[in-house]
Amino acid sequence: MAGRYVTYISQLAGADVVGTYGPQPVTPAQLADLSAKQPDLVLDNAHMSTGPVLPGSPAKQVSLINYPEENLDLLDVYRTDAQRIVEALRP
């Protein structure tokens, strides 16, 4: 599951995106729908986070960067996001 503005990063990483949300806060109906899909990861937009997306779920929420910052070029953005995903997948 991924935030709307990090879906492309999720797909580049090979994730099977089972649902999207945002940029608005998740509604109760969306929460029920997204929870029913039982995602392993929630890939959130670090720049526009809506906070915990699936509270009480075993899904790990990972904040991904979707554009370069002052100290990161585009390649560093992808490296940072890849590292965050790998860390979240470790047992």
C-alpha positions as CSV (number, residue, x, y, z in Angstrom):
1,M,0.0,0.0,0.0
2,A,1.4,3.4,-0.8
3,G,0.7,7.1,-0.5
4,R,-0.5,8.6,-3.8
5,Y,2.8,10.5,-4.4
6,V,5.1,7.7,-3.7
7,T,3.3,5.0,-5.7
8,Y,5.8,5.2,-8.5
9,I,8.8,4.7,-6.1
10,S,7.0,1.7,-4.7
11,Q,6.5,0.2,-8.2
12,L,10.2,0.9,-9.0
13,A,11.1,-1.1,-5.9
14,G,9.0,-4.0,-7.2
15,A,6.3,-3.7,-4.6
16,D,2.8,-5.0,-5.4
17,V,0.8,-1.9,-4.6
18,V,-2.6,-3.2,-3.3
19,G,-4.0,0.3,-2.5
20,T,-3.3,4.0,-2.4
21,Y,-4.3,6.8,-0.1
22,G,-3.8,10.5,0.3
23,P,-2.9,13.2,0.1
24,Q,-5.9,13.9,2.3
25,P,-6.2,12.1,5.7
26,V,-7.5,8.5,5.5
27,T,-11.3,8.3,6.0
28,P,-13.0,5.6,8.0
29,A,-14.2,3.9,4.8
30,Q,-10.7,4.0,3.3
31,L,-9.3,2.7,6.6
32,A,-11.6,-0.3,6.5
33,D,-10.9,-1.0,2.8
34,L,-7.1,-0.7,3.1
35,S,-7.0,-2.7,6.3
36,A,-9.0,-5.5,4.6
37,K,-6.1,-5.8,2.1
38,Q,-3.7,-6.7,4.9
39,P,-0.6,-5.0,3.4
40,D,2.8,-5.9,4.8
41,L,4.1,-2.3,4.3
42,V,2.6,1.1,4.2
43,L,4.8,3.4,2.1
44,D,4.2,6.9,3.2
45,N,5.3,10.2,1.8
46,A,7.8,11.7,4.2
47,H,7.1,15.2,2.8
48,M,3.3,15.0,3.2
49,S,2.6,12.4,5.9
50,T,-0.9,12.0,7.2
51,G,0.5,10.2,10.3
52,P,-0.2,6.6,11.1
53,V,-2.2,5.2,8.2
54,L,-3.3,1.8,9.6
55,P,-3.1,2.1,13.4
56,G,-3.3,-1.2,15.1
57,S,-2.2,-3.1,12.0
58,P,0.9,-5.3,11.8
59,A,1.9,-3.4,8.6
60,K,5.1,-1.5,9.0
61,Q,4.9,2.2,7.9
62,V,7.9,3.4,6.0
63,S,8.4,7.1,5.1
64,L,9.8,7.6,1.6
65,I,11.2,10.7,0.1
66,N,9.8,11.7,-3.2
67,Y,12.0,14.5,-4.3
68,P,15.6,15.7,-3.7
69,E,16.4,17.8,-0.7
70,E,19.2,20.2,0.0
71,N,21.6,17.5,1.0
72,L,20.3,14.7,-1.4
73,D,20.5,14.5,-5.2
74,L,18.0,12.3,-7.1
75,L,20.2,9.2,-6.9
76,D,20.5,9.7,-3.1
77,V,16.7,9.9,-2.8
78,Y,16.4,6.4,-4.4
79,R,19.2,5.0,-2.3
80,T,17.7,6.3,0.9
81,D,14.3,5.0,0.0
82,A,15.7,1.6,-0.9
83,Q,17.5,1.4,2.4
84,R,14.4,2.3,4.3
85,I,12.4,-0.4,2.5
86,V,15.1,-3.0,3.1
87,E,15.3,-2.1,6.8
88,A,11.5,-2.4,7.1
89,L,11.5,-5.9,5.5
90,R,14.1,-7.3,7.9
91,P,12.7,-9.5,10.6
